[in-house]
Amino acid sequence: MRRRDQYKHLLNSISNFILMLIQTAMFAFVWYEIYEPSLKHHFFRRGNWAVIGIYMLFVYFFTHFFGGYKIGYLRITDICLSQILGICCANVVAYIEVCMVARKYLLPVPIMALTLAEAAVIIPFVFFVRYIYVRLYPPRKMIVIYGNYPPDELIAKINTRKDKYNICASISYCVGYEKLYPLMKEYQAVVLCDLPAQARNQIMKYCYQESIRMYVTPKISDVILRGAENIHLFDTPLLLSRSQGLSVDQRFFKRIMDVVFSAAGILLFSPFMLLTALAIKCYDRGPVFYTQERLTRDGERFSIIKFRSMSVDSEQKGARLAAKNDARVTPVGKLIRRIHFDEVPQLFNILKGDMSIVGPRPEREVIAEKYMKKIPEFVLRLKVKAGLTGYAQVYGKYNTTPYDKVKLDISYIENYSIWLDFKLLLMTVKVIFQKENTEGVAKDQETAIKEVQRNEKNS
């Protein structure tokens, strides 16, 4: 199995290259047969090659961006969705390119037909490659090594991907290294979860020495260190973590981006916001908007604006997050929550300066206080402005645990760049189509804190 693993990336690369060639060949056909003959000044051979080559770059960039090339990594539904989004974005940009080359507006029908044809060819090919991949590389047999508490929640999450991982056993590090080391060699990978620092370091060094594949759940200190800068002034390696959130220049350019995108978003979505407002009003005659006090940078309070998606008396029993199949959600609310359209009025909060386009989602003070009693590190999310979308929204879910949200949001803060903001914005489009990202908490939960919390003393 280990020897065969060497060719896993080769299989993935070859299949992705074939996909890209297929799409490029289909565009070349449309270009030569439809668009190029309609040009007033015809291209020479190299000019045509340049147009087709640029299209290939578009296809690669957008498909890679959405994760469409991770055939052996993502679920098959995620791969197909990523491929379709990549195709759509590449063809929209390609149409703009074709119009610029022609110096006039051309019919978009051929590009639209190309998009459908590419999807019809690419999706079956992806299923075929995935079928071969699963047959060649069955799920890895893994053992979980944990600290003082069995990581049932993590094991349950990993078990949702039985096509890729196979948890065969779990054991506490307390049994001792003499028993652990021989046992680890019987499996194809180990998962290290919530171990004390000393034990984790010991086991990690052994895995590295014996070339044992390992998966590690990071602690908050690990996430902070991942964003640290290497210092090479001395012959002793140093890591610099400034621990200040965003710098002044980063906040300046981020604010410009917020103003531009929020203003453009308000203009673009204004007709749809009007229709949504009418639908909410006509359903129960209640208020269209729902305002609520939330926390942003440095714990400052502001009133967030949302389309009302629940009944007017939804919080008579106090504040709590939306549960799965929550009866308080209205029919109109179910639709707008499903596509996250209830959040769109927050563009006005962004334009005002209370929020940013990208950042940690703002929490209610009462819920944030409950989180901080269990997880004091939750306050670290407040080093930057709250956002409409964010790292935890793209890579997490609505009901992601507070501790995992902290790690995801700190990952964003410590690795911030304008490019990361653009990436998360585009990835948010993909999240809208994934139902599990809007899944509520359990009915017996008021917050996202699980009834049984992990031991976080070593974080």
SEMARRO-846482 format. One record per residue (C-alpha): residue in one letter; residue number from 1; x, y, z. Coordinates in Angstrom, 1 decimal. Example, Ala and Ser with C-alpha at 12.3 -4.5 7.8 and 13.67 -1.06 7.14 Angstrom:
residues 2
REC   type   seq     east    north       up
REC      A     1     12.3     -4.5      7.8
REC      S     2     13.7     -1.1      7.1
end
This chain:
residues 459
REC   type   seq     east    north       up
REC      M     1      0.0      0.0      0.0
REC      R     2      2.8      2.4      0.9
REC      R     3      4.6      1.8     -2.4
REC      R     4      1.4      2.3     -4.3
REC      D     5      0.8      5.6     -2.5
REC      Q     6      3.7      7.1     -4.4
REC      Y     7      1.6      7.0     -7.6
REC      K     8     -1.6      8.5     -6.0
REC      H     9     -0.7     12.1     -6.9
REC      L    10      0.4     11.0    -10.4
REC      L    11     -3.0      9.5    -11.0
REC      N    12     -4.7     12.6     -9.8
REC      S    13     -2.4     14.9    -11.9
REC      I    14     -2.9     12.9    -15.1
REC      S    15     -6.7     12.8    -14.7
REC      N    16     -6.8     16.5    -14.0
REC      F    17     -4.6     17.3    -17.0
REC      I    18     -6.9     15.2    -19.2
REC      L    19     -9.9     17.1    -17.8
REC      M    20     -8.2     20.4    -18.6
REC      L    21     -7.3     19.3    -22.2
REC      I    22    -10.9     18.1    -22.8
REC      Q    23    -12.3     21.5    -21.7
REC      T    24     -9.7     23.4    -23.8
REC      A    25    -10.4     21.3    -26.9
REC      M    26    -14.1     22.0    -26.5
REC      F    27    -13.5     25.8    -26.2
REC      A    28    -11.1     25.6    -29.2
REC      F    29    -13.9     24.1    -31.3
REC      V    30    -16.3     26.9    -30.3
REC      W    31    -13.7     29.5    -31.0
REC      Y    32    -12.7     28.2    -34.5
REC      E    33    -16.2     27.4    -35.6
REC      I    34    -18.2     30.2    -34.2
REC      Y    35    -16.4     33.2    -32.7
REC      E    36    -13.2     33.5    -34.8
REC      P    37    -15.0     33.6    -38.2
REC      S    38    -17.1     36.5    -36.9
REC      L    39    -14.1     38.7    -36.2
REC      K    40    -13.6     41.7    -38.4
REC      H    41     -9.8     41.2    -38.3
REC      H    42     -8.9     37.5    -38.3
REC      F    43     -6.2     36.2    -36.1
REC      F    44     -3.1     34.5    -37.3
REC      R    45     -2.3     31.0    -36.0
REC      R    46     -0.4     32.2    -32.9
REC      G    47     -3.2     34.7    -32.0
REC      N    48     -5.7     31.8    -31.9
REC      W    49     -3.4     29.7    -29.8
REC      A    50     -3.0     32.6    -27.4
REC      V    51     -6.8     32.9    -26.9
REC      I    52     -7.1     29.2    -26.4
REC      G    53     -4.1     29.1    -24.1
REC      I    54     -5.5     31.9    -21.9
REC      Y    55     -8.8     29.9    -21.7
REC      M    56     -6.8     26.9    -20.4
REC      L    57     -5.3     29.1    -17.7
REC      F    58     -8.8     30.3    -16.7
REC      V    59    -10.0     26.7    -16.5
REC      Y    60     -7.0     25.7    -14.4
REC      F    61     -7.3     28.7    -12.0
REC      F    62    -11.0     28.5    -11.2
REC      T    63    -11.2     24.7    -11.0
REC      H    64     -8.1     24.6     -8.8
REC      F    65     -9.5     27.5     -6.7
REC      F    66    -12.7     25.7     -5.9
REC      G    67    -11.0     22.4     -5.3
REC      G    68    -12.2     20.6     -8.4
REC      Y    69     -8.9     18.8     -8.9
REC      K    70     -9.0     17.1     -5.4
REC      I    71    -10.6     14.0     -6.8
REC      G    72     -9.2     11.7     -4.1
REC      Y    73     -9.7     14.2     -1.3
REC      L    74    -13.2     15.7     -1.4
REC      R    75    -16.6     14.0     -1.5
REC      I    76    -17.8     13.2     -5.0
REC      T    77    -20.6     15.7     -4.7
REC      D    78    -18.1     18.4     -3.6
REC      I    79    -15.9     17.6     -6.6
REC      C    80    -18.8     17.8     -9.1
REC      L    81    -19.9     21.1     -7.5
REC      S    82    -16.4     22.5     -7.6
REC      Q    83    -16.0     21.4    -11.3
REC      I    84    -19.3     23.1    -12.3
REC      L    85    -18.4     26.3    -10.5
REC      G    86    -15.0     26.3    -12.1
REC      I    87    -16.5     25.8    -15.5
REC      C    88    -19.1     28.6    -15.0
REC      C    89    -16.5     31.1    -13.8
REC      A    90    -14.0     30.2    -16.5
REC      N    91    -16.6     30.6    -19.2
REC      V    92    -17.9     33.9    -17.9
REC      V    93    -14.4     35.3    -18.0
REC      A    94    -13.8     33.7    -21.4
REC      Y    95    -16.8     35.3    -22.8
REC      I    96    -15.6     38.7    -21.6
REC      E    97    -12.2     37.9    -23.2
REC      V    98    -13.9     37.0    -26.5
REC      C    99    -15.9     40.2    -26.5
REC      M   100    -12.7     42.3    -25.8
REC      V   101    -10.9     40.5    -28.7
REC      A   102    -13.8     41.1    -31.1
REC      R   103    -14.3     44.7    -29.8
REC      K   104    -18.0     44.2    -29.7
REC      Y   105    -20.7     42.2    -27.9
REC      L   106    -21.1     38.7    -29.3
REC      L   107    -23.9     36.2    -28.7
REC      P   108    -23.4     34.4    -25.3
REC      V   109    -25.4     31.4    -26.5
REC      P   110    -22.3     29.4    -27.8
REC      I   111    -20.5     29.9    -24.4
REC      M   112    -23.7     28.9    -22.6
REC      A   113    -24.0     25.8    -24.7
REC      L   114    -20.3     25.1    -24.2
REC      T   115    -20.8     25.3    -20.4
REC      L   116    -23.6     22.6    -20.6
REC      A   117    -21.6     20.4    -22.9
REC      E   118    -18.5     20.6    -20.6
REC      A   119    -20.6     19.7    -17.6
REC      A   120    -22.1     16.8    -19.5
REC      V   121    -18.6     15.4    -20.3
REC      I   122    -16.7     16.3    -17.2
REC      I   123    -19.1     15.0    -14.6
REC      P   124    -19.1     11.3    -15.9
REC      F   125    -15.4     11.5    -16.3
REC      V   126    -15.0     12.6    -12.6
REC      F   127    -17.2      9.7    -11.5
REC      F   128    -15.1      7.3    -13.6
REC      V   129    -11.8      8.5    -12.2
REC      R   130    -13.2      8.5     -8.6
REC      Y   131    -14.3      4.9     -9.2
REC      I   132    -10.7      3.9    -10.2
REC      Y   133     -9.2      5.9     -7.3
REC      V   134    -11.4      4.2     -4.7
REC      R   135    -10.5      0.7     -6.1
REC      L   136     -6.8      1.4     -6.1
REC      Y   137     -6.7      3.3     -2.8
REC      P   138     -9.2      1.8     -0.3
REC      P   139     -9.7      3.6      3.1
REC      R   140     -6.7      3.8      5.3
REC      K   141     -6.8      1.7      8.5
REC      M   142     -6.3      4.2     11.3
REC      I   143     -5.9      4.2     15.1
REC      V   144     -6.8      7.2     17.3
REC      I   145     -4.5      8.0     20.2
REC      Y   146     -6.2     10.3     22.7
REC      G   147     -5.6     11.9     26.1
REC      N   148     -7.9     11.5     29.1
REC      Y   149    -11.2     11.6     27.3
REC      P   150    -12.3      9.4     24.3
REC      P   151    -12.8     11.7     21.2
REC      D   152    -16.1     10.3     20.2
REC      E   153    -17.1     13.5     18.4
REC      L   154    -14.0     13.5     16.2
REC      I   155    -14.3      9.8     15.5
REC      A   156    -17.9     10.3     14.4
REC      K   157    -16.8     13.1     12.0
REC      I   158    -14.1     11.0     10.5
REC      N   159    -16.5      8.1     10.1
REC      T   160    -18.6     10.3      7.8
REC      R   161    -15.8      9.8      5.2
REC      K   162    -15.6      6.0      5.3
REC      D   163    -14.6      6.2      1.6
REC      K   164    -11.3      7.6      2.7
REC      Y   165    -10.7      6.8      6.4
REC      N   166    -11.3      3.6      8.4
REC      I   167    -11.0      4.1     12.2
REC      C   168    -10.2      0.6     13.4
REC      A   169     -9.3      1.3     17.0
REC      S   170     -8.8      4.0     19.7
REC      I   171     -6.5      4.0     22.7
REC      S   172     -5.3      6.4     25.4
REC      Y   173     -1.7      7.3     25.6
REC      C   174     -1.9      6.4     29.3
REC      V   175     -1.2      2.7     28.4
REC      G   176      2.4      3.7     27.9
REC      Y   177      4.8      4.0     25.0
REC      E   178      6.0      0.4     25.2
REC      K   179      2.6     -0.7     24.2
REC      L   180      1.8      2.2     21.9
REC      Y   181      4.8      2.1     19.6
REC      P   182      4.4     -1.6     18.3
REC      L   183      0.6     -1.0     18.0
REC      M   184      1.0      2.1     15.8
REC      K   185      3.0      0.1     13.2
REC      E   186      0.0     -2.2     12.7
REC      Y   187     -2.0      0.6     11.1
REC      Q   188     -1.5      2.8      8.0
REC      A   189     -2.0      6.1      9.9
REC      V   190     -2.5      7.4     13.4
REC      V   191     -4.7     10.3     14.7
REC      L   192     -3.4     12.2     17.6
REC      C   193     -6.2     14.0     19.5
REC      D   194     -6.1     16.2     22.6
REC      L   195     -2.9     14.8     24.0
REC      P   196     -0.8     16.6     26.7
REC      A   197      2.1     18.5     25.1
REC      Q   198      4.9     16.2     26.3
REC      A   199      3.1     13.0     25.2
REC      R   200      2.2     14.5     21.8
REC      N   201      5.8     15.7     21.1
REC      Q   202      7.1     12.2     22.0
REC      I   203      4.7     10.4     19.8
REC      M   204      5.1     12.8     16.9
REC      K   205      8.8     12.4     16.9
REC      Y   206      8.5      8.7     16.9
REC      C   207      6.0      8.8     13.9
REC      Y   208      8.4     11.1     12.0
REC      Q   209     11.3      8.8     12.7
REC      E   210      9.4      5.6     11.6
REC      S   211      7.7      7.4      8.6
REC      I   212      4.2      6.8     10.1
REC      R   213      1.5      9.0      8.6
REC      M   214     -0.1     11.1     11.3
REC      Y   215     -3.1     13.4     11.6
REC      V   216     -3.0     15.9     14.5
REC      T   217     -5.8     18.0     16.0
REC      P   218     -4.1     21.4     16.5
REC      K   219     -4.2     23.3     19.8
REC      I   220     -4.8     27.1     19.7
REC      S   221     -1.1     27.7     20.3
REC      D   222     -0.3     25.5     17.2
REC      V   223     -2.6     27.7     15.1
REC      I   224     -0.9     30.9     16.3
REC      L   225      2.5     29.4     15.5
REC      R   226      1.5     28.4     12.0
REC      G   227      1.0     32.1     11.2
REC      A   228      4.3     33.1     12.8
REC      E   229      7.1     34.6     10.7
REC      N   230     10.5     32.9     10.4
REC      I   231     13.4     35.0     11.8
REC      H   232     16.9     34.1     10.4
REC      L   233     19.1     36.7     12.1
REC      F   234     20.9     34.1     14.2
REC      D   235     21.9     30.5     13.9
REC      T   236     19.1     29.6     16.2
REC      P   237     15.7     29.5     14.5
REC      L   238     13.2     32.0     15.8
REC      L   239      9.4     32.4     15.2
REC      L   240      7.9     35.8     15.4
REC      S   241      4.2     36.2     16.3
REC      R   242      3.2     39.8     16.5
REC      S   243     -0.1     39.0     18.2
REC      Q   244     -1.7     42.3     17.1
REC      G   245     -4.4     41.3     14.7
REC      L   246     -4.2     43.3     11.4
REC      S   247     -1.6     46.0     10.9
REC      V   248     -2.7     49.6     10.1
REC      D   249     -2.0     49.3      6.3
REC      Q   250     -3.9     46.0      6.2
REC      R   251     -6.9     47.6      8.0
REC      F   252     -6.8     50.5      5.5
REC      F   253     -6.9     48.4      2.4
REC      K   254     -9.4     46.0      3.9
REC      R   255    -11.7     49.0      4.6
REC      I   256    -11.5     50.2      1.0
REC      M   257    -12.4     46.7     -0.1
REC      D   258    -15.3     46.6      2.3
REC      V   259    -16.8     49.9      1.0
REC      V   260    -16.4     49.0     -2.6
REC      F   261    -17.9     45.5     -2.2
REC      S   262    -20.7     46.5      0.1
REC      A   263    -21.8     49.4     -2.1
REC      A   264    -21.7     47.1     -5.2
REC      G   265    -23.6     44.4     -3.3
REC      I   266    -26.4     46.8     -2.2
REC      L   267    -26.9     47.9     -5.8
REC      L   268    -26.8     44.4     -7.2
REC      F   269    -29.1     42.8     -4.6
REC      S   270    -31.5     45.7     -4.1
REC      P   271    -34.3     44.2     -6.3
REC      F   272    -34.0     40.8     -4.6
REC      M   273    -34.0     42.5     -1.2
REC      L   274    -37.2     44.3     -2.1
REC      L   275    -38.9     41.0     -3.1
REC      T   276    -37.7     39.3      0.1
REC      A   277    -39.1     42.2      2.2
REC      L   278    -42.5     41.9      0.5
REC      A   279    -42.6     38.1      1.1
REC      I   280    -41.8     38.5      4.8
REC      K   281    -44.4     41.2      5.2
REC      C   282    -47.1     39.4      3.3
REC      Y   283    -46.6     36.1      5.3
REC      D   284    -47.3     37.3      8.9
REC      R   285    -47.5     41.1      8.7
REC      G   286    -44.5     41.3     11.1
REC      P   287    -41.4     43.5     10.8
REC      V   288    -39.2     42.8      7.8
REC      F   289    -35.9     43.3      9.5
REC      Y   290    -34.5     41.8     12.7
REC      T   291    -31.9     43.8     14.7
REC      Q   292    -29.8     42.4     17.4
REC      E   293    -26.8     43.6     19.5
REC      R   294    -23.6     41.8     18.5
REC      L   295    -19.9     42.0     19.3
REC      T   296    -17.2     43.2     16.8
REC      R   297    -13.5     44.1     17.2
REC      D   298    -12.3     44.7     20.8
REC      G   299    -15.7     43.7     22.1
REC      E   300    -17.5     46.8     20.7
REC      R   301    -21.3     46.4     20.4
REC      F   302    -23.3     47.2     17.3
REC      S   303    -26.8     46.4     16.0
REC      I   304    -26.7     43.8     13.3
REC      I   305    -29.4     43.9     10.6
REC      K   306    -30.9     40.7      9.1
REC      F   307    -34.1     39.8      7.3
REC      R   308    -36.4     38.2      9.9
REC      S   309    -36.5     34.5      9.3
REC      M   310    -38.3     33.4     12.5
REC      S   311    -41.7     34.1     14.0
REC      V   312    -42.0     37.4     15.9
REC      D   313    -42.1     35.7     19.3
REC      S   314    -39.2     33.4     18.6
REC      E   315    -37.2     34.5     21.6
REC      Q   316    -39.8     34.6     24.4
REC      K   317    -37.8     31.8     26.2
REC      G   318    -34.5     33.6     25.8
REC      A   319    -31.6     33.7     23.3
REC      R   320    -30.6     30.5     21.6
REC      L   321    -29.2     29.4     18.3
REC      A   322    -31.4     27.9     15.6
REC      A   323    -31.9     24.2     16.0
REC      K   324    -32.3     21.5     13.4
REC      N   325    -35.8     21.7     11.9
REC      D   326    -36.5     24.6     14.2
REC      A   327    -40.3     25.3     14.4
REC      R   328    -39.6     29.0     14.9
REC      V   329    -38.4     29.4     11.3
REC      T   330    -41.1     30.6      8.9
REC      P   331    -41.5     29.2      5.4
REC      V   332    -40.0     32.3      3.9
REC      G   333    -37.2     32.1      6.5
REC      K   334    -36.4     28.5      5.5
REC      L   335    -35.8     29.6      1.9
REC      I   336    -33.7     32.7      2.7
REC      R   337    -31.7     30.9      5.4
REC      R   338    -31.0     28.0      3.0
REC      I   339    -29.3     30.4      0.6
REC      H   340    -28.0     32.7      3.3
REC      F   341    -30.0     35.6      1.9
REC      D   342    -31.2     36.6      5.4
REC      E   343    -27.6     37.9      6.0
REC      V   344    -27.6     40.3      3.0
REC      P   345    -28.8     43.4      4.8
REC      Q   346    -25.6     43.3      6.8
REC      L   347    -24.0     45.0      3.7
REC      F   348    -25.4     48.2      5.3
REC      N   349    -23.5     47.3      8.5
REC      I   350    -20.3     46.9      6.4
REC      L   351    -20.8     50.2      4.6
REC      K   352    -21.3     51.9      8.0
REC      G   353    -18.1     50.4      9.3
REC      D   354    -19.4     48.1     12.0
REC      M   355    -18.5     44.9     10.1
REC      S   356    -16.2     43.7      7.3
REC      I   357    -17.0     41.6      4.3
REC      V   358    -14.7     38.8      5.7
REC      G   359    -14.1     38.1      9.3
REC      P   360    -15.3     36.1     12.3
REC      R   361    -19.0     36.0     12.5
REC      P   362    -20.4     38.3     15.2
REC      E   363    -21.8     36.6     18.3
REC      R   364    -24.4     37.9     20.8
REC      E   365    -22.8     39.0     24.0
REC      V   366    -24.9     36.6     26.1
REC      I   367    -23.9     33.7     24.0
REC      A   368    -20.3     34.8     23.8
REC      E   369    -20.1     35.0     27.6
REC      K   370    -21.4     31.4     27.8
REC      Y   371    -18.7     30.3     25.4
REC      M   372    -16.0     32.2     27.3
REC      K   373    -16.9     30.5     30.6
REC      K   374    -16.0     27.2     28.9
REC      I   375    -13.4     28.4     26.5
REC      P   376    -11.6     31.6     27.6
REC      E   377     -9.8     31.7     24.3
REC      F   378    -13.0     32.6     22.5
REC      V   379    -12.3     36.2     23.1
REC      L   380     -9.3     36.0     20.7
REC      R   381    -11.7     36.2     17.8
REC      L   382    -12.3     39.8     18.6
REC      K   383     -8.9     41.0     17.3
REC      V   384    -10.5     41.9     14.0
REC      K   385    -13.9     43.2     12.9
REC      A   386    -16.8     40.8     12.6
REC      G   387    -17.5     39.7      9.1
REC      L   388    -20.4     38.7      6.7
REC      T   389    -18.5     35.6      5.8
REC      G   390    -15.3     34.1      7.2
REC      Y   391    -12.9     31.3      7.5
REC      A   392    -15.1     29.4      9.9
REC      Q   393    -18.1     29.8      7.6
REC      V   394    -16.2     28.4      4.6
REC      Y   395    -14.4     25.6      6.4
REC      G   396    -16.9     25.0      9.2
REC      K   397    -20.6     24.8      9.8
REC      Y   398    -23.3     26.7     11.6
REC      N   399    -23.1     24.2     14.5
REC      T   400    -19.3     24.0     14.6
REC      T   401    -18.2     23.9     18.2
REC      P   402    -16.9     27.2     19.7
REC      Y   403    -13.4     25.8     20.3
REC      D   404    -13.1     24.8     16.6
REC      K   405    -14.5     28.2     15.5
REC      V   406    -11.8     29.8     17.6
REC      K   407     -9.1     27.8     15.8
REC      L   408    -10.5     28.6     12.4
REC      D   409    -10.9     32.3     13.0
REC      I   410     -7.4     32.6     14.5
REC      S   411     -6.1     30.8     11.3
REC      Y   412     -7.7     33.7      9.3
REC      I   413     -6.3     36.4     11.6
REC      E   414     -2.8     35.0     11.7
REC      N   415     -2.6     34.3      7.9
REC      Y   416     -4.5     37.4      6.7
REC      S   417     -4.0     38.8      3.3
REC      I   418     -6.2     40.6      0.7
REC      W   419     -5.9     37.5     -1.5
REC      L   420     -7.3     35.4      1.4
REC      D   421    -10.3     37.7      1.6
REC      F   422    -10.9     37.3     -2.2
REC      K   423    -10.5     33.5     -1.9
REC      L   424    -13.0     33.2      1.0
REC      L   425    -15.5     35.4     -0.9
REC      L   426    -15.4     33.1     -3.9
REC      M   427    -15.5     30.0     -1.7
REC      T   428    -18.6     31.4      0.0
REC      V   429    -20.4     30.9     -3.3
REC      K   430    -19.7     27.2     -3.1
REC      V   431    -20.8     27.0      0.6
REC      I   432    -24.3     28.4     -0.4
REC      F   433    -24.9     25.1     -2.3
REC      Q   434    -23.9     22.9      0.6
REC      K   435    -26.8     22.1      2.8
REC      E   436    -24.8     20.8      5.8
REC      N   437    -23.2     24.2      6.3
REC      T   438    -26.6     25.6      7.4
REC      E   439    -27.4     22.7      9.8
REC      G   440    -28.6     23.9     13.2
REC      V   441    -27.6     22.8     16.6
REC      A   442    -29.4     19.9     18.4
REC      K   443    -32.8     20.7     19.9
REC      D   444    -31.6     20.4     23.5
REC      Q   445    -28.8     23.0     22.9
REC      E   446    -29.0     26.7     23.4
REC      T   447    -25.5     27.3     22.0
REC      A   448    -23.0     25.3     19.9
REC      I   449    -21.4     24.0     23.1
REC      K   450    -21.7     20.2     23.3
REC      E   451    -22.9     18.6     26.4
REC      V   452    -19.6     16.8     26.9
REC      Q   453    -16.7     19.2     26.5
REC      R   454    -13.1     18.1     25.7
REC      N   455    -10.3     18.8     28.1
REC      E   456     -8.8     22.1     26.9
REC      K   457     -6.3     22.6     29.7
REC      N   458     -3.3     21.9     27.5
REC      S   459     -4.4     24.3     24.7
end
